[in-house]
Amino acid sequence: MRAWDETEDAVRRQAERRAEEHEETLRDLDEHGIALDPLGERAGAGGEPVGDDAGTPGTHRHGDVEHASDHAHPHAHSGPGEKPVVGIIGAGAVGTALGIALDRAGWPVGAVASRDAGRRERFRARVPGVRAFAEPNALVDDVELVILAVPDDVVEPLARSLRLYAGQAMVHTSGLLGAEVLAPAMAAGTQAGAFHPLVAFADLERALEALHGATIAIEGDDELAAHLGDMAEAIGAVPVRLAPGSKAAYHAAAVLSAGGVVALLDVIREVAAAVGLDEAGALRIYLPLLEQTVANARSLGIERALTGPATRGDAGTIAAHLAVIAAEAPDALPTYRALLLRDVRLAEQRGALSPEATERLRTALAPDP
Ligand SMILES: NC(=O)c1ccc[n+]([C@@H]2O[C@H](COP(=O)([O-])OP(=O)(O)OC[C@H]3O[C@@H](n4cnc5c(N)ncnc54)[C@H](OP(=O)(O)O)[C@@H]3O)[C@@H](O)[C@H]2O)c1
């Protein structure tokens, strides 16, 4: 990414070119007797901002929302040495948390776009002074770095509907997609990247806390990556750059660490119901054990953290588990089998099992013929 201040000349030249083209078009239309928007900017109406905020030239406000009225002016750009003005499209879990975290870290969050009035309001309440738009396109004029914090499936179609100006950059927050999906929004002198925080954004306040020390995978050319690295560090996170082609595997491991563990908790809840425990009771009893196991893995490593019947060759215990689960919580059976087979492999690797014990355990865990 070029230094933001180096883009100023290019931006000014582009703006002048656009203004000339605009005037030329108006002259052509005049010559043909066509009046374009007679109450528009030249009559001093229609394009004027209204409401409590005069707004950026080319936008006007309706209530809390701003709509684009003219796309022909240059986008906002920071002064030499200043941080780029950030705009966030999508005021969902990730967009809102990043907006608040960046604002707290002193990064200028200039605008947000969300189709939902409630989410716009929540964002404005937490990021004072931010401009809120209903349409993603309207935001582009106001910022230098656009963050697309929208569902993975929406990233590419949304990028198709946007067009950056020279000197601007766009990133998405998807853990799976590469920066190349943003190509449709790119023009000469623009840059695409990714900024994926390895955080479970289930709850806003917890996510804000979790951003401190979290890993953020960044993508982009060296200059954009340097800016994204600064941005990650500003919010207390640790930026990493992944090897090309490794993003899907990186994301799969992340999904196992978050959703995978939640699925395991759900299986635990289901089996614990056979003991007579409700969800709260199951969490109270089994979460400390789970936390202890995670702490063991952290300090001892995965292999040495393994405990349980697989490490002892207790095939009879496993057979008893399979019988009760089959009777009381049959949906949990495939997960129990798969996880215990993995435990047997780990125990074998650790040298804890004789070949005979390994065979006994594998036989016990094999599905009924
Ligand atoms: N959740 C996590 O734990 C997590 C962690 C790391 C990365 N991510 C990634 O971050 C991205 C956003 O995830 P999220 O969890 O923040 O999702 P989310 O809470 O569902 O928010 C998504 C936002 O995108 C907006 N949106 C949806 N469809 C849209 C469309 N067609 N056009 C414009 N905006 C649209 C939503 O609508 P409104 O316009 O109605 O506001 C909403 O504000 C995804 O790529 C995800 O993979 C998520």
The ligand as a Tripos MOL2 file, in Angstrom:
@<TRIPOS>MOLECULE
LIG
   48    52     1     0     0
SMALL
NO_CHARGES

@<TRIPOS>ATOM
      1 N1        -18.8440  -13.7780   14.1010 N.am      1 LIG1
      2 C1        -17.5860  -14.1330   14.2750 C.2       1 LIG1
      3 O1        -17.2170  -14.6910   15.3070 O.2       1 LIG1
      4 C2        -16.5670  -13.8060   13.2040 C.ar      1 LIG1
      5 C3        -15.2080  -13.8450   13.5510 C.ar      1 LIG1
      6 C4        -14.2560  -13.4550   12.6200 C.ar      1 LIG1
      7 C5        -14.6690  -13.0940   11.3350 C.ar      1 LIG1
      8 N2        -15.9900  -13.1110   11.0060 N.ar      1 LIG1
      9 C6        -16.3630  -12.7060    9.6410 C.3       1 LIG1
     10 O2        -16.8330  -11.3590    9.6700 O.3       1 LIG1
     11 C7        -17.8650  -11.1840    8.6620 C.3       1 LIG1
     12 C8        -19.1230  -10.6420    9.3060 C.3       1 LIG1
     13 O3        -19.5730  -11.5620   10.2590 O.3       1 LIG1
     14 P1        -20.5560  -11.1320   11.4550 P.3       1 LIG1
     15 O4        -20.5040  -12.2520   12.4350 O.co2     1 LIG1
     16 O5        -20.2710   -9.7480   11.8890 O.co2     1 LIG1
     17 O6        -21.9600  -11.1800   10.7220 O.3       1 LIG1
     18 P2        -23.3210  -10.4980   11.2020 P.3       1 LIG1
     19 O7        -23.3190  -10.2480   12.6640 O.co2     1 LIG1
     20 O8        -24.3870  -11.3360   10.6120 O.co2     1 LIG1
     21 O9        -23.2890   -9.0640   10.4900 O.3       1 LIG1
     22 C9        -23.2380   -8.9590    9.1160 C.3       1 LIG1
     23 C10       -23.5810   -7.5460    8.6800 C.3       1 LIG1
     24 O10       -23.6040   -7.5360    7.2590 O.3       1 LIG1
     25 C11       -24.7580   -6.8630    6.8050 C.3       1 LIG1
     26 N3        -25.2620   -7.4710    5.5790 N.ar      1 LIG1
     27 C12       -25.8250   -8.6930    5.4390 C.ar      1 LIG1
     28 N4        -26.2030   -8.8730    4.1730 N.ar      1 LIG1
     29 C13       -25.8750   -7.7410    3.5040 C.ar      1 LIG1
     30 C14       -26.0380   -7.2940    2.1680 C.ar      1 LIG1
     31 N5        -26.5930   -8.0830    1.2480 N.pl3     1 LIG1
     32 N6        -25.5840   -6.0630    1.8420 N.ar      1 LIG1
     33 C15       -25.0130   -5.2660    2.7620 C.ar      1 LIG1
     34 N7        -24.8460   -5.6280    4.0560 N.ar      1 LIG1
     35 C16       -25.2830   -6.8450    4.4060 C.ar      1 LIG1
     36 C17       -25.7650   -7.0630    7.8920 C.3       1 LIG1
     37 O11       -26.8300   -6.2620    7.6570 O.3       1 LIG1
     38 P3        -27.3490   -4.8130    7.9710 P.3       1 LIG1
     39 O12       -27.0390   -3.9750    6.7750 O.co2     1 LIG1
     40 O13       -28.7450   -5.1780    8.1270 O.co2     1 LIG1
     41 O14       -26.6780   -4.3280    9.2190 O.co2     1 LIG1
     42 C18       -24.9280   -7.0460    9.1650 C.3       1 LIG1
     43 O15       -24.8160   -5.7540    9.6600 O.3       1 LIG1
     44 C19       -18.0060  -12.5500    7.9790 C.3       1 LIG1
     45 O16       -17.1790  -12.5670    6.8380 O.3       1 LIG1
     46 C20       -17.4780  -13.5190    9.0110 C.3       1 LIG1
     47 O17       -16.9560  -14.7100    8.4290 O.3       1 LIG1
     48 C21       -16.9510  -13.4330   11.9250 C.ar      1 LIG1
@<TRIPOS>BOND
     1     1     2 1
     2     2     3 2
     3     2     4 1
     4     4     5 ar
     5     4    48 ar
     6     5     6 ar
     7     6     7 ar
     8     7     8 ar
     9     8     9 1
    10     8    48 ar
    11     9    10 1
    12     9    46 1
    13    10    11 1
    14    11    12 1
    15    11    44 1
    16    12    13 1
    17    13    14 1
    18    14    15 2
    19    14    16 1
    20    14    17 1
    21    17    18 1
    22    18    19 2
    23    18    20 1
    24    18    21 1
    25    21    22 1
    26    22    23 1
    27    23    24 1
    28    23    42 1
    29    24    25 1
    30    25    26 1
    31    25    36 1
    32    26    27 ar
    33    26    35 ar
    34    27    28 ar
    35    28    29 ar
    36    29    30 ar
    37    29    35 ar
    38    30    31 1
    39    30    32 ar
    40    32    33 ar
    41    33    34 ar
    42    34    35 ar
    43    36    37 1
    44    36    42 1
    45    37    38 1
    46    38    39 2
    47    38    40 1
    48    38    41 1
    49    42    43 1
    50    44    45 1
    51    44    46 1
    52    46    47 1
@<TRIPOS>SUBSTRUCTURE
     1 LIG1         1 GROUP 0 **** ****
